[in-house]
């Protein structure tokens, strides 16, 4: 009879540990699946906005392509030329991508991206 009571106490202690561990595992899972990737995206966006320069080819969050022609650091805005003679003024945070031209040294086929070998 005494052994039965001790067995029940140890079984309840083990289930309470599992009950406590499950919410902790869920919180850790949410951190690695949701919170951490979002923070990495925010840091990457902040780095992109900080590294913008005049002459960069960019794409806005609305999908408009253009070239930065002026940066106003005081107001946090940029002027983007989206067509010859057409400029728009927008917030720096509205830029989602910056396109960098890759320059290759060597033969001209690398610049064109065409393989000329048969």
PyMOL commands that set and color helices and strands:
alter all, ss='L'
color gray80, all
select helices_A, chain A and resi 2-50+92-94+108-112
alter helices_A, ss='H'
color red, helices_A
select strands_A, chain A and resi 57-60+65-72+77-83+86-91+95-99
alter strands_A, ss='S'
color yellow, strands_A
deselect
rebuild
show_as cartoon
